[in-house]
Amino acid sequence: MKLIPRSAAYKRAEVEADLARSSFLLALDKARGRLHPKSLKQDMNQKINDTVDGAKATAMETARQHPFILGGTAAVVMALLFRRPLMALSRKARVLIQDAWQARKK
């Protein structure tokens, strides 16, 4: 079908082409905005924050459900952190006990 410049079909096709063009340009602007470094950085920060918040919530829920496991884990971590002072304290205690035992034997 050949379109005549001032026919209704021509005008309708012209309007549809304008709508398609504006829709394409809008989508192009949105894509450019999404691919802008600031936008990418903001999206990445949001995703990281969501992941961290989810992990925190999961950890808190697990801690509420299993308090003894949490206490045991905390004790192990503290023992690892303070192993040298604890070892020195236990050596001193052993020496004091041995000295007291030797004194008692005499």
C-alpha positions as CSV (number, residue, x, y, z in Angstrom):
1,M,0.0,0.0,0.0
2,K,1.4,3.3,-1.0
3,L,0.9,6.2,1.5
4,I,-0.2,9.5,0.2
5,P,1.5,12.4,2.2
6,R,-1.7,13.9,3.7
7,S,-3.8,10.7,4.1
8,A,-5.0,9.4,7.5
9,A,-2.8,6.3,7.2
10,Y,0.2,8.5,6.5
11,K,-0.5,10.7,9.6
12,R,-1.1,7.6,11.7
13,A,2.2,6.1,10.6
14,E,4.0,9.4,11.2
15,V,2.6,9.5,14.8
16,E,3.6,5.9,15.4
17,A,7.1,6.6,14.1
18,D,7.3,9.7,16.4
19,L,6.2,7.5,19.4
20,A,8.6,4.8,18.6
21,R,11.4,7.3,18.2
22,S,10.6,9.0,21.5
23,S,10.3,5.6,23.2
24,F,13.7,4.6,21.9
25,L,15.3,7.9,22.9
26,L,13.8,7.5,26.4
27,A,15.2,4.0,26.7
28,L,18.6,5.2,25.5
29,D,18.6,7.9,28.1
30,K,17.7,5.4,30.8
31,A,20.5,3.1,29.7
32,R,23.0,5.9,29.7
33,G,21.9,6.9,33.2
34,R,22.2,3.3,34.4
35,L,25.7,2.9,32.9
36,H,27.0,6.2,34.3
37,P,29.8,5.6,36.9
38,K,28.0,7.4,39.7
39,S,24.9,5.3,39.1
40,L,26.9,2.1,39.0
41,K,28.7,3.0,42.2
42,Q,25.4,3.8,43.9
43,D,23.9,0.5,42.8
44,M,27.0,-1.4,43.9
45,N,27.0,0.3,47.3
46,Q,23.3,-0.5,47.7
47,K,23.8,-4.1,46.9
48,I,26.7,-4.4,49.3
49,N,24.7,-2.8,52.0
50,D,21.7,-5.1,51.4
51,T,24.0,-8.1,51.5
52,V,25.7,-7.0,54.7
53,D,22.3,-6.3,56.3
54,G,21.1,-9.7,55.3
55,A,24.2,-11.4,56.7
56,K,23.8,-9.4,60.0
57,A,20.2,-10.4,60.3
58,T,21.0,-14.0,59.7
59,A,23.8,-14.0,62.2
60,M,21.6,-12.4,64.8
61,E,18.8,-14.9,64.3
62,T,21.3,-17.8,64.5
63,A,22.8,-16.3,67.7
64,R,19.3,-16.1,69.2
65,Q,18.6,-19.7,68.2
66,H,21.9,-21.2,69.4
67,P,23.3,-19.1,72.3
68,F,25.6,-21.9,73.6
69,I,27.3,-22.2,70.2
70,L,27.9,-18.4,70.2
71,G,29.3,-18.5,73.7
72,G,31.6,-21.4,72.9
73,T,32.8,-19.6,69.7
74,A,33.4,-16.4,71.7
75,A,35.4,-18.4,74.3
76,V,37.6,-20.0,71.7
77,V,38.2,-16.6,70.0
78,M,39.1,-15.0,73.4
79,A,41.4,-17.9,74.2
80,L,43.2,-17.5,70.9
81,L,43.5,-13.7,71.3
82,F,44.8,-14.0,74.9
83,R,46.7,-17.3,74.6
84,R,50.1,-15.8,75.6
85,P,48.9,-14.1,78.8
86,L,46.9,-17.2,79.7
87,M,49.9,-19.4,79.2
88,A,52.1,-17.1,81.3
89,L,49.4,-17.0,84.0
90,S,49.1,-20.8,84.0
91,R,52.9,-21.2,84.3
92,K,53.0,-18.8,87.3
93,A,50.1,-20.7,88.9
94,R,51.9,-24.1,88.3
95,V,55.1,-22.7,89.9
96,L,53.1,-21.4,92.9
97,I,51.3,-24.7,93.4
98,Q,54.6,-26.6,93.1
99,D,56.3,-24.3,95.6
100,A,53.3,-24.6,98.0
101,W,53.4,-28.4,97.6
102,Q,57.2,-28.6,98.2
103,A,56.8,-26.4,101.3
104,R,54.1,-28.6,102.6
105,K,56.2,-31.7,102.1
106,K,59.0,-30.4,104.2
